[in-house]
Amino acid sequence: MEQEAVSVQVQKEITFKELCPEWFAKLTGHTHRVGLSFMNGAMCIVGEAYGFEKGADYYNCHECLRFSGTFGAIAYNRYNSEDRLNSEEIVKGFMNHWNSEHLK
């Protein structure tokens, strides 16, 4: 019997800059695009990851919904200053989730 070659396709993880270029630019001070909002699910970071227009699709994923709420809470100052300083860690957590669950 001949051994069949097994093809393994490795998916490269996507970066925050690639997934959410508008939010990346806003958070790094390179744009002040009107309309981006932590308080509007379709226009928040999670909404951009899903393509803005269909931002409500994230309701199908409990973790994306949780991250959207976390970003919204930061915008509303519901977290203390230490949590606001850790927003980079929250973005990293979202990207880890996105890469492991949605980038397939």
Buried (B, 14 or more C-beta within 10 A) or exposed (E): EEEEEEEEEEEEEBEBEEBBBBBBBBBEEEBEEEEBBBEBBBBBBBBBBBEBEEBEBBEEBEBBBBBBBBBBBBBEEEBEEEBEEBBEEBBEBBBEBBBEEBEE
